[in-house]
Amino acid sequence: MRVVHRPIAIPDFGVIDPPPALNASIYRERCRRAFAAAQADWLIVYADREHFANILFLSGFEPRFEEALLLLGKDDRTILITGNECVPYADVSPLPELEVWLAQTMSLLGQDRSQAPRLTDVLRDCGISGSDSVALVGWKYLGADEWEEGPAPSFVPAAYVAALDRVAGSVIDRSDILLHPETGQRSIIDADQIAVFEAAAARGSEMVWAIVTGTQPGERESDAAARFGYRGMPFNVHTMLTSGGPREGSVNGLKSPGQRRIARGDGISTAVGLCGGLTARAGLVTDEDAEFVTVASGYFAAIAQWYAAADIDVPGGEIHDRVTGHLADAGLRSLLNPGHLTGHEEWSHTPIRPGSSDRIRSGMHMQVDIIPTPMRDGWALNCEDSVVFADAALRSELAERHPQMWGRMQARRSFMRDTLGIAVSESVLPLSSVPACLAPLWLRSDCLLAVE
């Protein structure tokens, strides 16, 4: 595979209008499916300000400042338990007949506790009894090799688990219902959710590209970050922008922008993750560095292999091996998994693991996340975008229900195939407005890497 660095104009893929809001029936059906899968008297989902994606997926609500529990029971009963500030905020949920209960244990320290101070009392008042079984969903779960014999604990704060243990007959962890990397209900999304995520992912990619094309030596990182042009969409991860020179060690892409002045020749990395997908780019703030472009070309060849390998029904382990093999040819390896599920949160799980037999499924929303290492001090290199996998039936539904979005996706695929030289399966639908566009030298951002 021959990779070249040449001038390439990125097309305008179309105006991104706000997609229609998800309606109540979608959330109701999600709750029904999750409760049915639990095979318990109650399915209870935990959330806090950081770990909100499960409850947001099921209800359209995510807590601000506080914690929350979503209780799903028989006869379509849906109950939200939360604290002082989020009880009135719960109106954002479109779920029909949602019961909202106050438990002031979930409120911030020092706030009123006089109305509902004990969570155990609230749980009993909601109808949980000592004979009831509870399936509990936390923000992640333990794998088989992470725990000894017996039931694995839940990733839910101990106070909440203890309260449920005191009130219910049995409590078991069932976070896999939503988070399993192949069959989890959050791992497979529908056409309307794809439309919501595409709008966010596309806008996030535009924010990142404004940094790539606009950053200049001499300005502070905070000045460069002002080009993001934030327009109010919710983030699924902190905003990242950092730079560094060879005498300052490695460029850590997790950092948020500071007051450091960017110099010519610096490595620089930036990322924006909105609830719908993350885009990241990293390179050098220069217009010439042949050695770095050679390394970047080897990395880009591995990205091209990801797209060539990724398709519905392909085992995640096969994609992992193909990508890591091509990285090795360039003297690199992937710092983390080369791809993972994304959406309301930046990373939920991934079928792309060494030896994984979990297969890619239609409706999966994934981030092409290949972080190359090792990097020389003062160098930075990255190119992350999100995609959705869709079989023929889902593609037909997307084209019918969201024709403008469908047109953008097809235009992106054509650009990747015809201009960047990347083979892309029909099932792979790019969400980024700069799909696989890698400008290794930011002062020549009109020159991208491509396969010939």
C-alpha positions in Angstrom: 0.0 0.0 0.0 1.4 3.4 -1.0 0.4 6.4 1.0 1.0 9.9 -0.4 0.8 13.4 1.1 -0.8 15.8 -1.4 -3.3 18.7 -1.7 -6.9 17.5 -1.2 -10.0 19.7 -0.9 -12.6 18.4 1.5 -16.1 18.8 0.0 -19.0 20.4 1.7 -21.2 17.4 2.6 -24.3 19.5 3.2 -26.0 21.5 5.8 -26.5 19.8 9.2 -30.0 20.7 10.4 -31.0 19.7 14.0 -32.7 16.2 13.8 -36.1 15.7 15.3 -36.2 14.9 19.0 -36.7 11.2 19.9 -40.4 10.6 20.8 -41.9 9.0 23.9 -42.7 5.7 22.1 -39.0 5.1 21.4 -38.0 5.5 25.1 -41.0 3.4 26.2 -40.0 0.5 23.9 -36.4 0.7 25.1 -37.6 0.4 28.7 -39.8 -2.5 27.8 -37.0 -4.4 26.1 -34.6 -3.8 28.9 -37.1 -4.9 31.6 -38.0 -8.0 29.6 -34.3 -9.0 29.3 -33.8 -8.6 33.1 -36.1 -11.4 34.0 -36.5 -9.9 37.4 -39.2 -8.1 39.4 -37.3 -4.9 38.9 -34.6 -3.5 36.7 -32.9 -0.6 38.4 -30.4 1.7 36.5 -27.9 3.9 38.4 -26.7 7.3 37.1 -24.7 10.3 38.2 -23.3 13.3 36.5 -20.4 11.3 34.9 -22.2 8.0 34.4 -25.4 9.1 32.8 -25.5 7.3 29.5 -27.6 4.3 30.5 -30.4 6.3 32.1 -30.3 8.9 29.3 -30.7 6.1 26.7 -33.7 4.7 28.5 -35.5 7.9 29.6 -34.2 11.0 27.9 -33.2 12.3 31.4 -29.7 12.6 32.9 -29.0 13.9 36.4 -27.4 17.3 37.0 -25.3 17.6 40.2 -27.0 14.6 41.8 -27.5 10.8 41.4 -30.6 9.0 40.1 -32.1 5.6 39.9 -34.5 4.5 37.2 -36.8 1.7 38.3 -38.5 -0.4 35.7 -41.2 -2.7 36.9 -44.2 -4.8 35.8 -47.1 -3.3 33.8 -44.8 -0.7 32.2 -44.1 1.0 35.6 -41.3 3.6 35.3 -40.0 5.4 38.4 -37.3 8.0 38.7 -35.8 8.5 42.1 -33.5 11.6 42.4 -32.6 14.6 44.6 -33.8 18.1 45.4 -32.6 19.8 42.2 -33.4 17.0 39.7 -37.0 16.3 40.7 -38.3 19.4 38.8 -35.7 18.8 36.1 -37.2 15.4 35.4 -39.7 17.1 33.2 -37.2 16.8 30.4 -38.0 13.1 30.1 -40.6 12.3 27.4 -41.4 9.0 29.1 -45.2 8.7 29.6 -46.5 8.2 33.1 -43.1 8.6 34.6 -43.3 8.7 38.4 -40.8 11.0 40.0 -39.8 10.4 43.6 -37.6 12.5 45.9 -34.8 10.8 47.9 -32.7 13.4 49.5 -29.8 11.0 50.1 -29.1 11.9 46.4 -28.9 15.6 47.1 -25.7 17.5 47.7 -24.3 17.7 51.2 -25.9 20.4 53.3 -29.2 20.5 51.4 -32.5 19.8 53.1 -33.0 16.2 54.2 -36.3 16.8 56.1 -38.8 15.4 53.5 -37.3 12.1 52.3 -34.0 11.4 54.2 -33.9 7.6 53.8 -33.5 5.9 50.5 -34.6 2.6 51.9 -38.0 4.1 52.8 -38.4 5.6 49.3 -37.6 2.2 47.7 -40.2 0.5 49.9 -42.8 3.1 49.2 -42.1 2.6 45.4 -43.2 -1.0 45.9 -40.0 -3.0 46.3 -40.5 -5.8 48.9 -38.4 -8.4 50.6 -39.5 -11.1 48.1 -38.6 -9.1 45.0 -35.6 -9.8 42.7 -33.7 -6.8 41.4 -31.4 -6.6 38.3 -29.0 -3.7 38.8 -27.3 -1.8 36.0 -24.1 0.2 36.8 -21.8 2.1 34.5 -19.6 -1.0 33.6 -19.2 -4.6 34.7 -16.6 -7.1 35.6 -15.4 -9.7 33.0 -15.1 -13.4 33.8 -11.3 -13.0 34.5 -11.7 -10.1 36.9 -13.6 -11.8 39.7 -13.5 -15.0 41.7 -16.4 -17.4 42.2 -19.8 -16.1 43.1 -21.8 -13.1 41.9 -19.8 -10.2 40.7 -20.3 -6.8 42.4 -22.0 -3.9 40.6 -20.3 -0.7 39.6 -22.8 1.3 41.7 -21.8 3.2 44.9 -21.9 1.0 48.0 -24.6 3.1 49.7 -27.1 2.4 46.9 -26.3 -1.3 46.8 -26.6 -1.6 50.5 -30.0 0.1 50.5 -31.2 -2.3 47.8 -29.8 -5.3 49.7 -31.7 -4.2 52.7 -35.0 -3.7 50.9 -35.1 -6.4 48.2 -35.0 -10.2 48.3 -32.0 -10.4 45.9 -29.9 -8.0 43.9 -27.7 -9.2 40.9 -25.7 -7.2 38.5 -27.1 -7.1 34.9 -25.2 -4.2 33.4 -24.6 -6.5 30.4 -28.3 -5.9 29.3 -27.3 -2.4 28.1 -23.5 -2.7 27.7 -22.6 -6.1 26.3 -20.3 -5.4 23.3 -22.4 -7.4 20.8 -25.9 -7.8 22.3 -26.2 -4.9 24.7 -29.2 -2.7 24.0 -27.1 0.5 23.9 -24.7 -1.2 21.5 -27.3 -1.4 18.8 -29.2 1.9 17.9 -32.1 2.7 15.6 -32.4 5.0 12.7 -33.7 8.0 14.7 -30.9 7.7 17.2 -28.4 7.5 14.4 -29.8 10.8 13.1 -29.3 12.5 16.5 -25.8 11.2 16.8 -24.8 12.0 13.2 -25.7 15.7 13.7 -23.6 15.8 16.8 -20.6 13.9 15.4 -20.6 16.0 12.3 -20.6 19.3 14.3 -17.9 18.0 16.6 -15.7 17.1 13.6 -16.2 20.7 12.2 -15.1 22.1 15.6 -11.9 20.0 15.5 -11.1 20.9 11.9 -11.4 24.6 12.7 -8.4 24.0 15.1 -6.4 22.0 12.6 -6.8 24.7 9.9 -6.5 27.8 12.1 -3.8 27.1 14.7 -0.7 29.3 14.3 2.6 29.5 16.1 2.8 32.1 18.8 -0.8 31.8 20.0 -1.8 30.3 23.3 -3.6 26.9 23.5 -6.6 28.8 24.9 -6.7 31.1 21.9 -6.6 28.2 19.6 -9.4 26.5 21.5 -11.6 29.6 21.0 -12.0 28.4 17.4 -14.1 25.5 18.5 -17.2 27.6 17.9 -19.2 25.8 20.5 -23.0 26.0 19.9 -24.6 24.4 22.9 -24.6 20.7 22.2 -23.9 18.4 25.1 -20.4 16.9 25.5 -19.7 13.2 26.2 -16.1 14.0 27.3 -14.0 16.9 28.4 -12.6 19.1 25.5 -9.0 18.4 24.7 -6.2 20.5 23.2 -2.5 20.3 24.2 0.9 21.0 22.6 4.5 20.4 23.4 8.0 20.5 22.1 10.8 17.9 22.1 12.3 19.1 25.3 9.0 18.8 27.2 8.5 15.1 26.9 5.5 13.4 25.3 2.4 15.3 24.2 -0.5 13.9 26.3 -3.7 14.2 24.3 -6.0 14.0 27.4 -5.1 17.5 28.5 -7.5 20.4 28.2 -6.2 23.7 26.7 -4.0 25.9 28.9 -1.9 29.0 28.5 1.1 27.5 26.9 2.2 29.3 23.7 2.3 27.0 20.7 5.6 27.1 18.8 6.6 26.1 15.2 7.5 22.4 15.2 5.4 21.5 18.2 3.3 18.4 18.4 -0.3 19.2 19.0 -3.4 17.2 19.7 -7.1 18.1 20.0 -10.4 16.3 20.4 -14.1 17.2 20.7 -16.6 14.6 21.8 -20.3 15.6 21.7 -23.0 13.1 22.6 -22.9 11.3 19.3 -19.3 10.9 18.5 -15.7 12.1 19.0 -13.3 13.5 16.5 -9.6 13.8 17.3 -6.6 15.0 15.3 -3.0 15.3 16.1 0.1 16.3 14.2 2.9 18.9 14.0 2.6 22.6 13.8 4.9 23.0 10.8 4.9 22.9 7.0 7.7 20.5 6.5 9.0 17.3 8.2 9.6 14.4 5.9 10.5 12.0 8.7 7.2 12.7 10.5 5.2 12.3 7.3 6.7 8.9 6.7 5.6 7.8 10.2 2.2 9.3 9.7 1.9 7.5 6.4 2.4 4.1 8.0 -0.2 5.0 10.6 -2.6 6.1 7.9 -2.2 2.7 6.2 -3.4 1.1 9.4 -6.5 3.4 9.4 -7.2 2.4 5.8 -7.0 -1.3 6.9 -9.5 -0.7 9.6 -12.1 0.5 7.0 -11.2 -2.3 4.7 -11.7 -5.0 7.4 -14.7 -3.6 9.2 -18.0 -5.0 8.1 -21.2 -6.6 9.6 -20.6 -10.1 11.0 -16.8 -9.6 11.1 -15.4 -10.7 14.5 -13.8 -7.8 16.5 -10.7 -9.9 17.0 -10.1 -10.0 13.3 -10.3 -6.2 12.9 -7.9 -5.9 15.9 -5.3 -8.2 14.4 -5.4 -6.7 11.0 -5.0 -3.2 12.3 -2.3 -4.0 14.8 -0.4 -6.0 12.2 -0.2 -3.0 9.8 0.8 -0.7 12.7 3.6 -3.1 13.5 4.9 -2.8 9.9 5.3 0.9 10.7 7.0 0.3 14.1 3.9 1.3 16.0 1.2 -0.3 18.1 -2.2 0.8 19.3 -2.2 2.4 22.8 -5.8 1.1 23.4 -8.3 -0.9 21.4 -8.3 0.2 17.7 -12.0 1.0 17.8 -14.9 1.0 20.3 -18.6 1.6 20.8 -19.5 5.2 21.4 -22.6 7.5 21.7 -23.9 9.3 24.8 -20.6 8.5 26.4 -17.2 8.4 24.6 -16.5 4.7 25.3 -19.0 2.2 26.5 -17.5 -1.2 25.4 -15.8 -2.7 22.4 -16.0 -5.9 20.4 -12.5 -5.0 19.0 -10.2 -6.9 21.4 -7.5 -9.5 21.0 -9.1 -12.8 20.3 -12.7 -11.4 20.5 -15.4 -13.4 18.8 -17.9 -10.6 19.4 -19.1 -9.6 15.9 -20.0 -6.3 14.3 -23.7 -5.9 14.2 -26.0 -3.6 12.2 -26.8 -0.5 14.3 -23.5 -0.4 16.0 -22.1 3.1 16.5 -18.3 2.9 16.7 -15.3 5.2 17.0 -12.3 4.5 14.8 -9.9 5.1 17.7 -6.3 4.1 16.7 -3.9 5.9 19.0 -0.4 5.2 17.7 2.6 4.6 20.1 5.5 5.0 20.7 5.8 8.7 19.6 9.0 10.7 19.8 9.0 13.5 22.4 7.4 16.5 20.9 5.5 14.5 18.3 1.7 13.9 18.2 -0.3 11.8 15.8 -4.0 10.8 15.8 -7.0 10.6 13.5 -10.3 9.5 15.2 -13.8 9.6 13.7 -17.1 7.8 14.3 -19.1 5.6 12.0 -22.3 3.5 12.1 -22.8 0.0 10.7 -26.0 -0.6 8.8 -27.3 -3.6 6.9 -29.5 -3.2 3.8 -32.8 -2.9 5.9 -31.4 -0.2 8.1 -29.8 1.7 5.2 -33.2 1.7 3.5 -34.8 3.0 6.6 -32.2 5.7 7.0 -32.7 6.8 3.4 -36.4 7.0 3.8 -36.7 8.6 7.3 -33.6 10.9 7.1 -32.8 11.6 3.4 -30.6 14.6 4.0 -28.4 12.7 6.5 -28.4 9.7 4.2 -27.1 11.9 1.4 -24.3 13.3 3.6 -23.2 9.7 4.6 -23.1 8.6 1.0 -21.1 11.6 -0.1 -18.6 11.0 2.7 -18.2 7.3 1.6 -17.6 8.4 -2.0 -15.0 10.9 -0.9 -13.2 8.3 1.2 -13.2 5.8 -1.6 -12.6 8.0 -4.7 -10.4 10.7 -3.2 -8.6 9.2 -0.2 -8.4 5.8 -1.8 -9.9 4.0 1.2 -12.0 0.9 0.6 -15.3 1.3 2.6 -18.0 -1.3 2.9 -21.5 -0.3 2.0 -22.4 -1.1 5.6 -20.0 1.6 7.0 -21.6 5.0 7.2 -19.2 7.8 8.2 -20.6 10.5 10.6 -17.6 12.9 10.5 -17.5 15.8 8.1 -13.8 15.2 7.8 -13.9 11.4 7.3 -10.4 9.9 7.7 -8.9 13.3 6.8 -5.4 13.4 8.3 -3.2 16.5 7.8 0.0 15.5 9.5 1.5 19.0 9.1 -1.0 21.6 10.4 0.6 24.6 8.6 -0.2 22.7 5.4 -3.6 21.6 6.4 -4.8 21.5 2.8 -2.5 18.5 2.2 -3.9 15.2 3.4 -2.7 11.6 3.4 -4.3 9.3 0.8 -3.8 5.8 -0.6 -2.7 5.3 -4.2 
